[in-house]
Amino acid sequence: MKKNRYLLYLLLCGVMLYIALPEINLQAGGKEALFAGFWLFLALLVFAGNLAAFLYTPKKKAGTGSGKMGSNQKRKSRVYTG
């Protein structure tokens, strides 16, 4: 389920960059160029972060289906001293 969310965020970020890139003018001087540069930098950070999360999300393990707890899960034991 998380992979679908990361893929959606990647696509939305790509659409946002696709729409914004023709409007961004890095050749302009002053605050406009500074804003455009920071906006591009942050957009690329968002894209890179979601791409890394999408690629490195651990795969889901299939459940064993036997009882409440799987055979490879450990039970928590509590020791009360007093």
C-alpha positions as CSV (number, residue, x, y, z in Angstrom):
1,M,0.0,0.0,0.0
2,K,2.9,2.4,0.8
3,K,4.5,1.8,-2.6
4,N,1.3,3.0,-4.3
5,R,1.3,6.2,-2.3
6,Y,5.0,6.8,-3.1
7,L,4.3,6.2,-6.8
8,L,1.4,8.7,-6.7
9,Y,3.6,11.3,-5.0
10,L,6.3,10.8,-7.7
11,L,3.7,11.2,-10.5
12,L,2.3,14.3,-8.8
13,C,5.7,15.8,-8.4
14,G,6.6,15.1,-12.0
15,V,3.4,16.8,-13.2
16,M,4.1,19.8,-11.0
17,L,7.6,20.0,-12.4
18,Y,6.3,19.6,-16.0
19,I,3.9,22.4,-15.5
20,A,6.3,24.7,-13.7
21,L,9.5,24.4,-15.7
22,P,8.4,26.5,-18.7
23,E,7.3,29.3,-16.3
24,I,10.6,29.3,-14.3
25,N,13.1,31.9,-15.4
26,L,16.6,31.4,-13.8
27,Q,18.0,34.1,-16.1
28,A,16.1,36.9,-14.4
29,G,17.9,38.8,-11.7
30,G,17.3,39.3,-8.0
31,K,14.6,37.7,-6.0
32,E,12.9,36.0,-8.9
33,A,15.9,33.9,-9.8
34,L,16.6,33.1,-6.1
35,F,13.0,32.0,-5.6
36,A,13.1,29.9,-8.8
37,G,16.3,28.2,-7.8
38,F,15.1,27.4,-4.3
39,W,11.8,26.1,-5.7
40,L,13.5,23.8,-8.1
41,F,15.9,22.6,-5.4
42,L,13.0,21.8,-3.1
43,A,11.0,20.1,-5.8
44,L,14.0,17.9,-6.7
45,L,14.5,17.0,-3.1
46,V,10.8,15.9,-2.8
47,F,11.2,13.9,-6.0
48,A,14.4,12.3,-4.8
49,G,13.0,11.5,-1.4
50,N,9.9,9.8,-2.8
51,L,12.0,7.9,-5.3
52,A,14.3,6.6,-2.6
53,A,11.3,5.6,-0.5
54,F,9.6,3.9,-3.4
55,L,12.8,1.9,-4.3
56,Y,13.9,1.0,-0.8
57,T,10.5,0.1,0.8
58,P,10.9,-3.4,2.2
59,K,8.7,-6.0,0.5
60,K,5.7,-7.4,2.4
61,K,6.0,-10.9,3.8
62,A,3.2,-13.3,3.2
63,G,1.4,-14.4,6.3
64,T,1.4,-18.1,7.4
65,G,-2.3,-18.0,8.2
66,S,-2.0,-20.4,11.1
67,G,-3.7,-19.0,14.2
68,K,-3.2,-15.5,15.5
69,M,0.5,-15.5,15.5
70,G,2.8,-16.8,12.9
71,S,5.3,-19.6,13.7
72,N,8.3,-17.3,13.3
73,Q,7.0,-14.5,15.7
74,K,8.1,-14.5,19.3
75,R,5.8,-14.0,22.2
76,K,6.5,-11.2,24.5
77,S,7.1,-12.3,28.0
78,R,6.9,-10.1,31.0
79,V,8.8,-10.7,34.2
80,Y,7.6,-9.0,37.3
81,T,10.0,-8.8,40.2
82,G,9.0,-7.6,43.5
